[in-house]
Structures are given as C-alpha cells and as structure tokens.
Amino acid sequence: QVQLVESGGGLVQAGGSLRLSCAASGRTFSTYHMGWFRQAPGKERDFVAFISTSASTTRYADSMKGRFTISRDNAKNTVYLQMNSLKPEDTAVYYCAATRTMAIVVLSDYAYWGQGTQVTVSS
C-alpha cells in the first residue's frame, strides 16, 4: 500500500513557475515508477510526466516538453514536478500516481493516486 500526498499548488501568473511535490508513505516508494497527471474542469485526466524507479527514464506530454521537469528523491520518498513558463491552459488539478509497469500514459496501470493539488494560472 502506498499513500500519496501532493502539495505545492496555488495561483500563479502566466509565465511564472511552481514546484509540485508528492510525498509517499511506506518503504516501497523506490520500487514504483511515478507519474504526474492533470485534470481540467470538464475534461479527462491527462498524462503530464513520468519517471522510472531509478530516474533513468523520463517522459513528458508534448505540450510540457521544455517547460516541466519531473524528478524524484528516493531517500525522501518524494517526486517533484517543476513547472516553468506556465500558461493559463495549464490550469488543472494535478495528481501524482504510482505504478509498477512501464505503460507510462495508461491511467488504469497506476495503482495508487494522490488527492490532487490545484494549479491556477492567471492571464
């Protein structure tokens, strides 16, 4: 069992930055690949970024490449999402999730989810 708690969301102006954190409970965090997803009002939950257990593999949705950076600290049981050059269309609830597969963008393959943190980007 893994419990995930996101933090770091908030209100930011367009062009600004935020760093999201996702803290995991338990001693098995390092055995899970981690993903970030987001869901805007009235829309489906979409893939944002992925990082493998050892951080040797990272993947991003096309619209986030060059702006977002995913990282992890297995000693702190935490995964991060650094978001730069934020745009109003980045406004959403951001979720972290844990998986033991390399399906990366497949939501149903993620076994554990956090409760989400709201990110609002004003124009």
PyRosetta script that sets phi, psi and omega in degrees:
from pyrosetta import init, pose_from_sequence

init()
pose = pose_from_sequence("QVQLVESGGGLVQAGGSLRLSCAASGRTFSTYHMGWFRQAPGKERDFVAFISTSASTTRYADSMKGRFTISRDNAKNTVYLQMNSLKPEDTAVYYCAATRTMAIVVLSDYAYWGQGTQVTVSS")
pose.set_psi(1, 133.4)
pose.set_omega(1, 178.3)
pose.set_phi(2, -127.4)
pose.set_psi(2, 127.7)
pose.set_omega(2, 174.1)
pose.set_phi(3, -107.3)
pose.set_psi(3, 134.8)
pose.set_omega(3, -175.4)
pose.set_phi(4, -121.2)
pose.set_psi(4, 135.3)
pose.set_omega(4, 179.8)
pose.set_phi(5, -131.7)
pose.set_psi(5, 116.4)
pose.set_omega(5, 178.7)
pose.set_phi(6, -87.7)
pose.set_psi(6, 152.7)
pose.set_omega(6, 174.5)
pose.set_phi(7, -154.9)
pose.set_psi(7, 167.9)
pose.set_omega(7, 175.6)
pose.set_phi(8, 103.3)
pose.set_psi(8, -4.1)
pose.set_omega(8, 177.9)
pose.set_phi(9, -72.3)
pose.set_psi(9, 173.1)
pose.set_omega(9, 179.3)
pose.set_phi(10, 163.4)
pose.set_psi(10, -166.4)
pose.set_omega(10, -180.0)
pose.set_phi(11, -102.0)
pose.set_psi(11, 129.5)
pose.set_omega(11, -179.4)
pose.set_phi(12, -142.1)
pose.set_psi(12, 150.5)
pose.set_omega(12, 177.5)
pose.set_phi(13, -78.8)
pose.set_psi(13, 155.0)
pose.set_omega(13, 176.3)
pose.set_phi(14, -55.2)
pose.set_psi(14, 137.3)
pose.set_omega(14, -176.6)
pose.set_phi(15, 91.9)
pose.set_psi(15, -10.7)
pose.set_omega(15, -179.5)
pose.set_phi(16, -82.9)
pose.set_psi(16, -174.2)
pose.set_omega(16, -176.5)
pose.set_phi(17, -132.8)
pose.set_psi(17, 153.0)
pose.set_omega(17, 171.9)
pose.set_phi(18, -143.6)
pose.set_psi(18, 151.6)
pose.set_omega(18, 173.6)
pose.set_phi(19, -122.3)
pose.set_psi(19, 115.1)
pose.set_omega(19, 177.2)
pose.set_phi(20, -90.5)
pose.set_psi(20, 146.0)
pose.set_omega(20, 175.5)
pose.set_phi(21, -123.9)
pose.set_psi(21, 150.9)
pose.set_omega(21, 176.5)
pose.set_phi(22, -136.6)
pose.set_psi(22, 109.9)
pose.set_omega(22, -179.1)
pose.set_phi(23, -95.4)
pose.set_psi(23, 133.0)
pose.set_omega(23, -177.9)
pose.set_phi(24, -111.0)
pose.set_psi(24, 142.8)
pose.set_omega(24, 174.7)
pose.set_phi(25, -90.2)
pose.set_psi(25, 166.2)
pose.set_omega(25, 174.4)
pose.set_phi(26, 88.6)
pose.set_psi(26, 170.7)
pose.set_omega(26, -176.0)
pose.set_phi(27, -101.6)
pose.set_psi(27, 9.0)
pose.set_omega(27, -175.3)
pose.set_phi(28, -109.2)
pose.set_psi(28, 10.4)
pose.set_omega(28, -176.1)
pose.set_phi(29, -53.3)
pose.set_psi(29, -42.5)
pose.set_omega(29, -175.4)
pose.set_phi(30, -66.9)
pose.set_psi(30, -11.4)
pose.set_omega(30, 179.4)
pose.set_phi(31, -93.5)
pose.set_psi(31, -0.6)
pose.set_omega(31, -179.6)
pose.set_phi(32, -110.0)
pose.set_psi(32, 135.5)
pose.set_omega(32, 164.7)
pose.set_phi(33, -73.7)
pose.set_psi(33, 150.8)
pose.set_omega(33, -175.7)
pose.set_phi(34, -125.3)
pose.set_psi(34, 146.3)
pose.set_omega(34, 178.4)
pose.set_phi(35, -132.9)
pose.set_psi(35, 155.7)
pose.set_omega(35, 169.7)
pose.set_phi(36, -115.3)
pose.set_psi(36, 137.2)
pose.set_omega(36, 176.8)
pose.set_phi(37, -131.5)
pose.set_psi(37, 165.8)
pose.set_omega(37, 175.8)
pose.set_phi(38, -144.4)
pose.set_psi(38, 154.0)
pose.set_omega(38, -179.6)
pose.set_phi(39, -139.5)
pose.set_psi(39, 117.2)
pose.set_omega(39, 175.5)
pose.set_phi(40, -88.3)
pose.set_psi(40, 157.4)
pose.set_omega(40, -179.2)
pose.set_phi(41, -55.2)
pose.set_psi(41, 129.4)
pose.set_omega(41, 177.3)
pose.set_phi(42, 76.3)
pose.set_psi(42, 6.7)
pose.set_omega(42, -178.1)
pose.set_phi(43, -121.4)
pose.set_psi(43, 166.6)
pose.set_omega(43, 177.7)
pose.set_phi(44, -75.6)
pose.set_psi(44, 161.6)
pose.set_omega(44, 175.8)
pose.set_phi(45, -76.8)
pose.set_psi(45, 127.0)
pose.set_omega(45, -174.4)
pose.set_phi(46, -116.5)
pose.set_psi(46, 150.5)
pose.set_omega(46, 176.5)
pose.set_phi(47, -68.6)
pose.set_psi(47, 140.1)
pose.set_omega(47, 177.2)
pose.set_phi(48, -116.8)
pose.set_psi(48, -55.7)
pose.set_omega(48, -175.2)
pose.set_phi(49, -158.2)
pose.set_psi(49, 159.0)
pose.set_omega(49, -177.4)
pose.set_phi(50, -140.9)
pose.set_psi(50, 145.6)
pose.set_omega(50, 174.0)
pose.set_phi(51, -141.5)
pose.set_psi(51, 136.3)
pose.set_omega(51, -178.7)
pose.set_phi(52, -79.1)
pose.set_psi(52, 174.9)
pose.set_omega(52, -173.4)
pose.set_phi(53, -57.4)
pose.set_psi(53, -41.4)
pose.set_omega(53, -177.3)
pose.set_phi(54, -97.4)
pose.set_psi(54, 4.6)
pose.set_omega(54, -178.3)
pose.set_phi(55, 70.3)
pose.set_psi(55, 13.3)
pose.set_omega(55, -180.0)
pose.set_phi(56, -75.5)
pose.set_psi(56, -21.0)
pose.set_omega(56, 179.7)
pose.set_phi(57, -124.7)
pose.set_psi(57, 128.9)
pose.set_omega(57, 171.8)
pose.set_phi(58, -131.1)
pose.set_psi(58, 148.7)
pose.set_omega(58, 178.3)
pose.set_phi(59, -140.8)
pose.set_psi(59, 148.7)
pose.set_omega(59, -179.5)
pose.set_phi(60, -135.0)
pose.set_psi(60, 150.0)
pose.set_omega(60, 167.8)
pose.set_phi(61, -65.7)
pose.set_psi(61, 148.7)
pose.set_omega(61, -173.8)
pose.set_phi(62, -54.2)
pose.set_psi(62, -41.1)
pose.set_omega(62, -174.9)
pose.set_phi(63, -72.9)
pose.set_psi(63, -10.4)
pose.set_omega(63, -179.8)
pose.set_phi(64, -102.4)
pose.set_psi(64, -13.9)
pose.set_omega(64, -177.3)
pose.set_phi(65, -59.0)
pose.set_psi(65, 131.8)
pose.set_omega(65, 179.9)
pose.set_phi(66, 86.2)
pose.set_psi(66, -14.0)
pose.set_omega(66, 179.9)
pose.set_phi(67, -112.1)
pose.set_psi(67, -36.8)
pose.set_omega(67, -176.9)
pose.set_phi(68, -108.8)
pose.set_psi(68, 147.2)
pose.set_omega(68, 175.9)
pose.set_phi(69, -135.2)
pose.set_psi(69, 125.4)
pose.set_omega(69, 177.1)
pose.set_phi(70, -99.1)
pose.set_psi(70, 142.1)
pose.set_omega(70, 177.9)
pose.set_phi(71, -151.2)
pose.set_psi(71, 169.0)
pose.set_omega(71, 179.1)
pose.set_phi(72, -148.1)
pose.set_psi(72, 153.4)
pose.set_omega(72, 174.9)
pose.set_phi(73, -128.1)
pose.set_psi(73, 99.6)
pose.set_omega(73, -175.5)
pose.set_phi(74, -66.9)
pose.set_psi(74, -26.0)
pose.set_omega(74, 177.6)
pose.set_phi(75, -68.8)
pose.set_psi(75, -27.3)
pose.set_omega(75, -179.9)
pose.set_phi(76, -103.8)
pose.set_psi(76, 4.0)
pose.set_omega(76, -179.3)
pose.set_phi(77, 52.7)
pose.set_psi(77, 43.5)
pose.set_omega(77, -173.9)
pose.set_phi(78, -136.7)
pose.set_psi(78, 140.2)
pose.set_omega(78, 171.7)
pose.set_phi(79, -117.8)
pose.set_psi(79, 145.1)
pose.set_omega(79, -174.7)
pose.set_phi(80, -122.0)
pose.set_psi(80, 156.0)
pose.set_omega(80, 170.4)
pose.set_phi(81, -134.9)
pose.set_psi(81, 106.1)
pose.set_omega(81, 175.2)
pose.set_phi(82, -85.7)
pose.set_psi(82, 122.1)
pose.set_omega(82, -176.7)
pose.set_phi(83, -118.3)
pose.set_psi(83, 117.6)
pose.set_omega(83, 178.9)
pose.set_phi(84, -115.8)
pose.set_psi(84, 164.5)
pose.set_omega(84, 177.9)
pose.set_phi(85, 49.8)
pose.set_psi(85, 48.6)
pose.set_omega(85, -175.5)
pose.set_phi(86, -66.2)
pose.set_psi(86, 146.3)
pose.set_omega(86, -179.5)
pose.set_phi(87, -121.3)
pose.set_psi(87, 156.7)
pose.set_omega(87, 177.7)
pose.set_phi(88, -55.3)
pose.set_psi(88, -32.0)
pose.set_omega(88, 179.7)
pose.set_phi(89, -72.8)
pose.set_psi(89, -5.6)
pose.set_omega(89, 173.4)
pose.set_phi(90, -83.1)
pose.set_psi(90, -4.7)
pose.set_omega(90, 179.1)
pose.set_phi(91, -62.1)
pose.set_psi(91, 124.6)
pose.set_omega(91, -176.7)
pose.set_phi(92, -178.5)
pose.set_psi(92, 171.5)
pose.set_omega(92, 166.2)
pose.set_phi(93, -89.6)
pose.set_psi(93, 128.4)
pose.set_omega(93, -178.0)
pose.set_phi(94, -103.7)
pose.set_psi(94, 131.9)
pose.set_omega(94, -178.0)
pose.set_phi(95, -120.8)
pose.set_psi(95, 141.4)
pose.set_omega(95, 167.6)
pose.set_phi(96, -102.5)
pose.set_psi(96, 155.3)
pose.set_omega(96, -177.0)
pose.set_phi(97, -151.0)
pose.set_psi(97, 155.8)
pose.set_omega(97, -176.7)
pose.set_phi(98, -120.5)
pose.set_psi(98, 138.9)
pose.set_omega(98, 179.6)
pose.set_phi(99, -143.7)
pose.set_psi(99, 155.7)
pose.set_omega(99, 174.4)
pose.set_phi(100, -107.4)
pose.set_psi(100, 6.5)
pose.set_omega(100, 177.7)
pose.set_phi(101, -109.0)
pose.set_psi(101, 166.7)
pose.set_omega(101, 176.8)
pose.set_phi(102, -101.7)
pose.set_psi(102, 25.2)
pose.set_omega(102, 179.2)
pose.set_phi(103, -67.0)
pose.set_psi(103, -22.7)
pose.set_omega(103, 170.8)
pose.set_phi(104, 65.8)
pose.set_psi(104, -64.8)
pose.set_omega(104, -173.3)
pose.set_phi(105, -100.2)
pose.set_psi(105, -0.8)
pose.set_omega(105, -175.8)
pose.set_phi(106, -87.0)
pose.set_psi(106, 109.0)
pose.set_omega(106, -175.6)
pose.set_phi(107, -58.3)
pose.set_psi(107, -41.0)
pose.set_omega(107, -174.9)
pose.set_phi(108, -66.7)
pose.set_psi(108, -14.8)
pose.set_omega(108, 178.2)
pose.set_phi(109, -84.1)
pose.set_psi(109, -8.8)
pose.set_omega(109, 179.0)
pose.set_phi(110, -90.0)
pose.set_psi(110, 121.1)
pose.set_omega(110, -172.6)
pose.set_phi(111, -84.1)
pose.set_psi(111, -29.2)
pose.set_omega(111, -175.4)
pose.set_phi(112, -129.0)
pose.set_psi(112, 141.0)
pose.set_omega(112, -177.6)
pose.set_phi(113, -133.0)
pose.set_psi(113, 147.1)
pose.set_omega(113, 170.4)
pose.set_phi(114, -83.4)
pose.set_psi(114, -179.3)
pose.set_omega(114, -176.9)
pose.set_phi(115, -87.5)
pose.set_psi(115, -12.2)
pose.set_omega(115, 177.0)
pose.set_phi(116, 96.1)
pose.set_psi(116, 154.5)
pose.set_omega(116, 175.1)
pose.set_phi(117, -135.7)
pose.set_psi(117, 135.4)
pose.set_omega(117, -174.7)
pose.set_phi(118, -81.6)
pose.set_psi(118, 131.3)
pose.set_omega(118, 172.1)
pose.set_phi(119, -119.3)
pose.set_psi(119, 124.4)
pose.set_omega(119, 179.0)
pose.set_phi(120, -124.2)
pose.set_psi(120, 124.1)
pose.set_omega(120, -178.8)
pose.set_phi(121, -113.5)
pose.set_psi(121, 118.1)
pose.set_omega(121, -178.9)
pose.set_phi(122, -92.3)
pose.set_psi(122, 148.9)
pose.set_omega(122, -178.7)
pose.set_phi(123, -89.7)
pose.dump_pdb("model.pdb")
